[in-house]
Amino acid sequence: MDNRLGEMEMFVQVARSGSFAAAAKALRQTPSAVSRAVARIEARIGTRLIVRTTRSLRLTQEGEAYLLRASDVLAEVDAIEGSLDRGSTEPSGRLRVNASVPFGMHVLVPMLPAYLAAHPRMTIDLTLTDEVVDLVEARADVAIRIGPLRDTRLRAKRLGSSRMVVVASPGYLAEHGVPRHPAELERHNCLNFSFRRSLDSWPFQVNGAVVHRPIAGNFYGSSGEIVRTMAIGGGGIARLARFHVSADLAAGALQPLLESFNPGDAEEIHALYAGSERLSPRLRSILDFLGERATFGG
């Protein structure tokens, strides 16, 4: 009888570690044994799952699909065995989480001590990046995404939304004045983003209609955290999600502006994950925790 579950585990380890040698070391196998296991899977399926080069490997489209399903199967096996371990359903194991720098620093990291205290058998492996990474390539179990969802291969749990707010530091406003109408922004230094989805206008509710006011300034940042830090330092006026600046507003480091013209638009916040609707205990534990505990500043 062939050991398909063991071969599946080898393939997943290769995909996550990025090499046959690393996978073999983690599984206490020889690289040749791991390579043969992957070759047997490819022979059964009738298609290549991994493209090998002398320096690296990458998954084919079929390999990515197989990884998603295989990870789900192995998680289900872990859940079954874990539920029989001394009758406990307590989640255990390593959970790889990917999030943006602002969300990670201002929402997620402050929550994690409470999560780990509630689930002492869990280990969190957290990566913060402002790049929208591929969940499979990043080898993440769950990713927090801010804004529109684009990857239809993944499942999503809505965590909430965070309203946008225009802000500036008291020092900047003391020197340059407080804008009372969106039209006055043309006389101010507005901080913008340098990545692709940035716009050179901000929306405002004026006379019952949403209008987009052009903005201009001498600074472009590659992340929300950079723009926030620049605004706190008095560099100009910024427009950010409220979860990002709620602590700064409470502390007086930033002040909200033009709130009577705020159109009420918000950024949706989702947790994305691969697999079926039957979640492993470790994945369900973090999704439930985030859904119950996460707050986004109104």
Secondary structure, DSSP 8 states (H G I E B T S, - for coil): ---HHHHHHHHHHHHHHSSHHHHHHHHT--HHHHHHHHHHHHHHHTS--EEE-SS-EEE-HHHHHHHHHHHHHHHHHHHHHHHHSTT-----EEEEEEE-HHHIIIIIHHHHHHHHHH-TTEEEEEEE-SS---TTTTT-SEEEEES----TTSEEEEEEEEEEEEEE-HHHHHHH----SGGGGGGS-B-EE-STT--SEEEEEETTEEEEEE---S-EESSHHHHHHHHHTTS-BEEEEHHHHHHHHHHTSSEEE-GGG----EEEEEEEE-S-SS--HHHHHHHHHHHHH-----
